[in-house]
Amino acid sequence: MTTIKDARKRAGLTQSQAAKKSGIPLGTLRRWEQGINEPPIEAIIMLANLYSVSTDELLGSPYARIEYSSERTLSVDERELVRLYRQCTPDGRRYMLEVAKTTASMFGGK
C-alpha cells in the first residue's frame, strides 16, 4: 500500500521540496503524512500529479489503476521528465516532445 510519504519519497522529494513545489504548508504536509489529518480531494489530486502516481495509489487503494504500476520501474530521471511534462501547458508539452524526438534522433542508440 502506498502512502503519501511513500509516494513523495519515490518521487525523490524531501518534505520541504514537496511543500515548496505544491504550495502546501510544510506542517500541513507533515500532518497528512503522519495520518493526523486527511488532505482534501483537491490536494490529493495535486499530490498525485506531483508524485506521478494515481489518486487510487496515493490513497492506498488495492484497486489502483494498472497502467500506473509500470511507473514504478522508471528511474528518478525518467520520473522527473514525466513530472515536468505534466506541469507544462499543452504548447509546452508539444515543445518538450519535439525536443525529445530531436535529442533521441541525435543521441539515441537506435
C-alpha positions in Angstrom: 0.0 0.0 0.0 1.4 3.4 -1.0 1.1 6.3 1.4 1.6 10.0 0.8 5.0 9.7 2.3 6.0 6.7 0.2 4.9 8.4 -3.0 6.9 11.5 -2.1 10.0 9.5 -1.4 9.6 7.5 -4.6 9.3 10.8 -6.4 12.7 11.7 -4.9 11.4 14.7 -3.0 12.0 15.8 0.6 9.1 17.2 2.6 10.4 20.7 2.2 10.7 20.3 -1.6 7.2 18.8 -1.9 5.8 21.6 0.2 7.5 24.3 -1.9 6.6 22.7 -5.3 2.9 22.2 -4.2 2.4 25.4 -2.2 1.2 23.3 0.7 2.5 24.5 4.1 5.2 22.1 5.4 3.4 21.5 8.7 0.2 20.6 6.8 2.0 18.1 4.6 3.7 16.6 7.7 0.3 16.1 9.4 -1.1 14.4 6.2 1.9 12.1 6.0 1.6 11.2 9.7 -2.1 10.5 9.3 -3.0 13.2 11.8 -5.2 15.0 9.3 -6.5 14.0 5.9 -6.0 16.1 2.8 -8.9 17.4 0.8 -9.6 15.9 -2.6 -8.0 18.8 -4.4 -4.7 18.3 -2.6 -4.8 14.5 -3.3 -5.2 15.2 -7.0 -2.4 17.7 -7.0 0.0 15.5 -4.9 -0.8 12.5 -7.2 0.2 14.6 -10.2 3.3 15.9 -8.4 4.4 12.4 -7.4 3.4 10.8 -10.7 1.0 8.3 -9.1 -2.7 7.7 -9.4 -5.0 9.1 -6.8 -6.0 5.5 -6.1 -2.4 4.6 -5.4 -1.9 7.7 -3.3 -4.9 6.7 -1.2 -3.7 3.2 -0.8 -6.4 1.5 -2.8 -5.9 -2.1 -3.7 -7.7 -1.3 -6.9 -5.0 1.2 -8.1 -5.1 1.5 -11.9 -2.7 -1.0 -13.6 -1.2 1.5 -16.0 0.4 3.4 -13.2 2.2 0.3 -11.9 4.7 0.5 -14.8 5.9 3.9 -13.5 7.4 2.1 -10.5 10.1 0.9 -12.9 11.1 4.4 -14.1 14.4 5.8 -12.9 14.5 9.0 -10.9 15.4 11.0 -14.1 12.5 9.4 -16.1 10.0 10.2 -13.3 11.3 13.8 -13.3 10.8 14.1 -17.0 7.2 12.8 -16.6 6.6 15.2 -13.7 7.9 18.2 -15.6 5.9 17.2 -18.8 2.7 17.0 -16.7 3.3 20.5 -15.3 3.5 22.0 -18.8 0.8 23.7 -20.8 -0.4 21.8 -24.0 2.0 24.0 -26.0 4.9 23.3 -23.6 4.1 19.6 -23.8 4.3 19.7 -27.6 7.6 21.5 -27.5 9.0 19.1 -25.0 8.0 16.2 -27.2 9.7 17.8 -30.3 12.9 18.4 -28.3 12.9 14.8 -27.0 12.4 13.5 -30.5 15.3 15.6 -31.9 17.5 14.6 -29.0 16.7 11.0 -29.4 17.5 11.1 -33.2 20.8 12.8 -32.4 21.9 10.7 -29.4 19.7 7.6 -29.4 21.2 4.2 -29.8 18.8 3.0 -32.5 
